Amino acid sequence: MHALYATGQSDRAWRTLRAMLSGPDGEDCRQRGQLPVFVPNYYRGAWRLHPRTAGRSSQLF
């Protein structure tokens, strides 16, 4: 994100950061299994293969 801000792509950097943080509704927090103040080191992918764990923080496993 720092590189995006540094190159003047602040809108793209904000969208990326916002995608990493869980939303204000309770369902999003339950789906991700974390509070909205936690920024993980990376997210699990492969949502088609592993829908239960996709989008969750790597530190939850």
Residue pairs with C-beta under 8 A, 6 or more apart in sequence:
1 13
1 16
1 17
4 10
4 12
4 13
4 16
5 13
20 39
20 40
20 43
21 36
21 39
22 28
22 29
22 31
22 32
22 34
22 35
22 36
23 29
23 36
24 36
29 35
29 36
31 55
32 55
32 56
32 57
33 56
33 57
33 60
34 40
34 56
34 57
34 60
38 57
40 57
40 58
40 59
41 57
41 58
41 59
42 57
42 58
43 54
43 55
43 56
43 57
43 58
44 50
44 53
44 54
44 55
44 56
44 57
44 58
44 61
45 54
46 54
47 54
47 55
53 61
